[in-house]
Amino acid sequence: MEVILIQDVDNLGAKNELVKVKNGYARNYLLPRQLAVESSPGNRKQLDERMKQVKKKEDKMLAEFNNVVAKLKEAPLKIGAKTGTSGKIFGSVTSLQISRAIREQKGYEIDRKKISIPEDVKEVGTYKALIEFGAGQSTEVEFEVIGE
């Protein structure tokens, strides 16, 4: 029996996927728990329509992602930090500070949990941070730590 999955099912398939399963598994497990629907011509047509909408949404998100990346790469972010006489900063630069700098300087709201700094930032200078947007999309952002 062919069914269209409504939700992700472990060891079977992902949402909106057409899979072939045994009749008993479909009737006794997938259909009663509303994890899948029977593969009829009407349901297949709905699946095609859903897939078109998902594709359109992904294209829109990709275009927006490219705009954000272009804006972030225009110029390095400037992050102010209190420094000692030797150029070392008190504490270190965190993802929260980078998130605030992006919001203030570039106008985009990026969650601090999506920002990772590969090295400790404890001195004045130029560094890079990695921003994970999800769905396999990520970019590197350059930021400059300046003394206040």
C-alpha positions as CSV (number, residue, x, y, z in Angstrom):
1,M,0.0,0.0,0.0
2,E,1.3,3.5,-0.9
3,V,0.8,6.3,1.7
4,I,1.8,9.9,1.9
5,L,3.5,10.8,5.2
6,I,2.0,13.8,7.0
7,Q,4.8,13.8,9.6
8,D,8.4,12.5,9.8
9,V,8.3,8.8,10.8
10,D,11.5,7.2,12.1
11,N,13.0,4.5,9.9
12,L,10.4,5.2,7.2
13,G,10.6,8.7,5.7
14,A,10.1,12.4,5.9
15,K,7.1,14.6,5.8
16,N,5.4,14.9,2.4
17,E,7.1,11.7,1.1
18,L,5.3,9.0,-0.8
19,V,6.3,5.5,0.6
20,K,5.2,2.0,0.1
21,V,4.4,0.0,3.3
22,K,2.6,-3.2,4.2
23,N,-1.2,-3.0,4.5
24,G,-1.4,-3.8,8.2
25,Y,1.3,-1.3,9.1
26,A,-0.6,1.4,7.3
27,R,-4.1,0.5,8.6
28,N,-3.1,-0.3,12.2
29,Y,-0.4,2.3,12.9
30,L,0.1,5.1,10.4
31,L,-3.5,6.0,9.5
32,P,-5.0,5.8,13.0
33,R,-2.2,8.0,14.4
34,Q,-2.6,10.4,11.5
35,L,1.0,10.0,10.5
36,A,0.0,9.3,6.9
37,V,-2.9,9.4,4.4
38,E,-3.7,6.9,1.7
39,S,-2.2,7.6,-1.7
40,S,-5.2,8.5,-3.8
41,P,-5.3,10.8,-6.9
42,G,-6.8,13.6,-4.8
43,N,-4.2,13.3,-2.1
44,R,-1.4,13.1,-4.6
45,K,-2.7,16.3,-6.2
46,Q,-2.6,18.0,-2.7
47,L,0.9,16.7,-2.2
48,D,2.0,18.2,-5.5
49,E,0.5,21.6,-4.5
50,R,2.1,21.4,-1.0
51,M,5.5,20.7,-2.6
52,K,5.1,23.7,-5.0
53,Q,4.3,25.9,-2.0
54,V,7.3,24.6,-0.1
55,K,9.6,25.2,-3.1
56,K,8.3,28.8,-3.5
57,K,8.9,29.4,0.3
58,E,12.4,28.0,0.1
59,D,13.2,30.2,-2.9
60,K,12.0,33.2,-1.1
61,M,14.0,32.3,2.0
62,L,17.1,31.8,-0.1
63,A,16.7,35.2,-1.7
64,E,16.3,36.8,1.7
65,F,19.4,34.8,3.0
66,N,21.5,36.1,0.1
67,N,20.4,39.7,0.9
68,V,21.3,39.3,4.5
69,V,24.7,37.8,3.6
70,A,25.5,40.6,1.2
71,K,24.6,43.2,3.8
72,L,26.7,41.5,6.5
73,K,29.8,41.2,4.2
74,E,29.7,44.9,3.1
75,A,31.9,46.1,5.9
76,P,33.2,44.5,9.1
77,L,31.3,45.0,12.3
78,K,32.8,47.3,14.9
79,I,32.6,46.1,18.5
80,G,33.9,48.3,21.3
81,A,35.5,46.8,24.3
82,K,37.3,48.2,27.3
83,T,41.0,47.7,27.0
84,G,44.1,47.8,29.1
85,T,47.3,49.6,28.2
86,S,48.7,46.6,26.3
87,G,45.7,46.2,23.9
88,K,44.2,43.3,25.8
89,I,40.5,43.6,26.5
90,F,38.8,43.0,29.8
91,G,36.9,39.8,29.5
92,S,36.2,38.6,25.9
93,V,33.8,39.3,23.0
94,T,30.7,37.1,23.1
95,S,28.1,36.1,20.6
96,L,25.6,38.4,22.4
97,Q,27.8,41.4,21.6
98,I,28.1,40.4,18.0
99,S,24.3,39.9,17.8
100,R,23.8,43.4,19.2
101,A,26.3,44.9,16.8
102,I,24.5,43.3,13.8
103,R,21.2,44.7,15.0
104,E,22.6,48.2,15.6
105,Q,24.9,48.5,12.6
106,K,23.2,46.3,9.9
107,G,19.6,46.3,11.0
108,Y,19.1,42.6,11.2
109,E,17.9,40.6,14.2
110,I,20.0,37.4,14.5
111,D,19.7,35.1,17.5
112,R,22.9,34.9,19.5
113,K,22.6,31.1,19.6
114,K,23.2,31.0,15.9
115,I,26.5,32.8,16.2
116,S,29.7,30.9,17.0
117,I,33.2,32.3,17.5
118,P,35.9,29.7,16.7
119,E,38.6,31.4,18.7
120,D,38.8,33.4,22.0
121,V,38.7,37.1,21.4
122,K,40.8,38.7,24.1
123,E,42.7,41.3,22.2
124,V,42.0,44.3,19.9
125,G,42.0,43.2,16.2
126,T,40.0,41.6,13.4
127,Y,38.3,38.3,13.8
128,K,35.7,36.1,12.1
129,A,32.4,34.6,13.5
130,L,30.3,31.9,11.9
131,I,26.5,32.4,11.6
132,E,24.3,29.3,11.1
133,F,21.0,30.3,9.5
134,G,19.6,26.7,9.5
135,A,18.8,24.5,6.5
136,G,22.5,24.1,5.8
137,Q,22.9,27.9,5.2
138,S,25.8,29.6,7.0
139,T,28.2,32.5,6.5
140,E,31.3,34.0,8.0
141,V,31.1,37.6,9.3
142,E,34.2,39.7,9.9
143,F,34.2,41.9,13.0
144,E,36.7,44.3,14.4
145,V,37.3,44.8,18.1
146,I,38.3,48.3,18.9
147,G,39.3,49.8,22.3
148,E,37.1,52.3,24.1
